[in-house]
Amino acid sequence: MNLRTTGFLLRPVVLIIALVHLVLGVLGFFFLPEANQAGENTLWIFSATGMLDVIRTVLGALGLVAVIKPSAIPAYCWLAFVAFAGLTAFGVLSAATDTSGDAVNFSWADNTLHGLTSLAALVVGIAATRVSRREQSNASENV
């Protein structure tokens, strides 16, 4: 099994991760407190802050690039793992303390989404990296 085949199998997972965050990021710009008369900054059950929307939009767009180019899937998954693990850790601390004016004010729904995304990215990243390393060792043996 090569990275092209594995990339084909892992593409749907990466696509779902990318689309969820891209949609939340883009729609979040329309639900910022300045645009919302009620002053709430939520998108369904998720927080919508400027910084969080930018992070989600960028990581979603990078995920779409990884779906188009399967050789980028391992790098994207490791980036997503680190980013969302960091957001989860920060979010747990942020949700535990209620501070107004926080640039990235997470809810528990955000923490759950980021934690699950981080775990999914870790699993896909490990699988893609193993296949990539196996291909490299096979190529070096054939030389």
C-alpha positions as CSV (number, residue, x, y, z in Angstrom):
1,M,0.0,0.0,0.0
2,N,1.5,3.3,-1.0
3,L,0.9,6.9,0.0
4,R,-1.3,7.5,-3.0
5,T,-3.6,4.6,-2.0
6,T,-3.4,5.6,1.7
7,G,-4.0,9.2,0.8
8,F,-7.1,8.2,-1.1
9,L,-8.3,6.3,2.0
10,L,-7.4,9.2,4.4
11,R,-8.7,12.0,2.2
12,P,-12.3,11.8,3.4
13,V,-11.2,12.2,7.0
14,V,-9.0,15.1,6.2
15,L,-11.8,16.6,4.0
16,I,-14.3,16.4,6.9
17,I,-11.8,18.1,9.3
18,A,-11.1,20.8,6.8
19,L,-14.7,21.5,5.8
20,V,-16.0,21.6,9.4
21,H,-13.3,24.2,10.4
22,L,-13.5,26.1,7.2
23,V,-17.3,26.5,7.4
24,L,-17.1,27.4,11.1
25,G,-14.3,29.9,10.4
26,V,-16.0,31.6,7.5
27,L,-19.5,31.7,9.1
28,G,-18.0,32.9,12.3
29,F,-17.0,36.2,10.7
30,F,-20.7,36.9,10.3
31,F,-21.4,36.2,14.0
32,L,-18.9,38.5,15.5
33,P,-20.2,40.7,18.4
34,E,-20.0,43.8,16.2
35,A,-22.3,42.2,13.6
36,N,-24.7,40.7,16.1
37,Q,-27.1,43.1,17.8
38,A,-27.6,40.8,20.8
39,G,-23.9,41.0,21.6
40,E,-23.5,37.2,21.6
41,N,-20.6,35.8,19.7
42,T,-21.7,32.2,19.1
43,L,-22.2,30.2,16.0
44,W,-24.7,27.5,17.0
45,I,-22.9,26.1,20.1
46,F,-19.4,27.2,19.1
47,S,-17.6,30.4,19.9
48,A,-17.0,32.9,17.1
49,T,-14.2,35.3,17.8
50,G,-12.0,37.0,15.2
51,M,-8.8,35.2,16.1
52,L,-10.6,31.8,16.3
53,D,-12.3,32.4,13.0
54,V,-8.9,33.2,11.3
55,I,-7.3,30.0,12.8
56,R,-10.2,27.8,11.7
57,T,-10.3,29.3,8.2
58,V,-6.6,29.0,7.7
59,L,-6.5,25.4,8.9
60,G,-9.6,24.5,6.9
61,A,-8.1,26.0,3.7
62,L,-4.8,24.1,4.3
63,G,-6.8,20.9,4.8
64,L,-8.4,21.4,1.4
65,V,-4.9,21.8,-0.1
66,A,-3.9,18.6,1.6
67,V,-6.9,16.8,0.1
68,I,-5.9,17.9,-3.4
69,K,-2.3,16.9,-2.9
70,P,-2.1,13.6,-0.9
71,S,1.6,13.9,-0.2
72,A,0.7,16.9,2.0
73,I,-1.6,14.9,4.2
74,P,1.0,13.9,6.8
75,A,2.3,17.5,7.2
76,Y,-1.2,18.9,7.4
77,C,-2.2,16.3,10.0
78,W,0.8,17.0,12.2
79,L,0.2,20.7,11.9
80,A,-3.5,20.2,12.7
81,F,-2.6,18.0,15.7
82,V,-0.3,20.5,17.2
83,A,-2.6,23.5,16.5
84,F,-5.7,21.8,17.9
85,A,-4.0,20.2,20.8
86,G,-2.7,23.7,21.7
87,L,-6.2,25.2,21.2
88,T,-7.7,22.4,23.4
89,A,-5.2,23.0,26.2
90,F,-5.7,26.8,26.0
91,G,-9.5,26.4,25.7
92,V,-9.7,24.2,28.9
93,L,-7.9,27.0,30.8
94,S,-10.0,29.7,29.1
95,A,-13.3,28.0,29.7
96,A,-12.5,27.4,33.3
97,T,-12.0,31.1,33.9
98,D,-14.7,33.5,32.7
99,T,-12.8,36.6,31.6
100,S,-14.6,39.2,29.4
101,G,-12.6,40.7,26.6
102,D,-10.7,37.5,26.0
103,A,-9.6,37.4,22.3
104,V,-10.1,33.7,22.1
105,N,-13.1,32.9,24.4
106,F,-13.7,29.2,24.1
107,S,-16.7,27.2,25.1
108,W,-16.8,23.6,26.1
109,A,-18.2,22.7,22.7
110,D,-15.1,24.3,21.1
111,N,-12.8,22.3,23.4
112,T,-14.6,19.1,22.5
113,L,-14.4,19.9,18.8
114,H,-10.7,20.8,19.0
115,G,-9.9,17.8,21.1
116,L,-11.6,15.4,18.7
117,T,-10.0,17.1,15.7
118,S,-6.6,16.8,17.4
119,L,-7.1,13.1,18.0
120,A,-8.3,12.5,14.5
121,A,-5.4,14.4,13.0
122,L,-3.0,12.4,15.2
123,V,-4.4,9.0,14.0
124,V,-4.3,10.1,10.4
125,G,-0.9,11.6,10.7
126,I,0.6,8.5,12.2
127,A,-1.0,6.3,9.5
128,A,0.2,8.6,6.7
129,T,3.7,8.9,8.1
130,R,4.1,5.2,8.5
131,V,3.2,4.6,4.9
132,S,5.4,7.4,3.7
133,R,8.4,6.1,5.7
134,R,7.8,2.5,4.4
135,E,7.8,3.9,0.8
136,Q,11.0,5.8,1.4
137,S,12.7,2.7,2.8
138,N,11.5,0.5,-0.1
139,A,12.7,3.1,-2.6
140,S,16.2,3.3,-1.0
141,E,16.4,-0.6,-1.0
142,N,15.6,-0.6,-4.7
143,V,18.4,1.8,-5.6
